[in-house]
């Protein structure tokens, strides 16, 4: 994985407007460009108390072609993390 640190940290809005190379991601304010792309992405939606999971069906798949919406009754697991299983309800405080 190649990492290029920008001279000034970027916000998500600045990164979206930036005309950088395809496959570039913003991680902790740093611009990261992974060799085969990001294999899996988890978005935690605290307002909806759900997790959106996007993954590639194969390591060299060109796009995220698998998507999941996980809520309180579901368990977050990943083929990239064998043995990992986390009940989604454990992530969000009860209201």
Buried (B, 14 or more C-beta within 10 A) or exposed (E): EEEEEBEEEBEEEEBEEEEBEEEBBBEEBEBBBBEEBBBBEEEBEEEEBBBBBBBBEEEEBEEBEEEBEBEEEBEBBBEEEEEEEBEBBEBBEEE
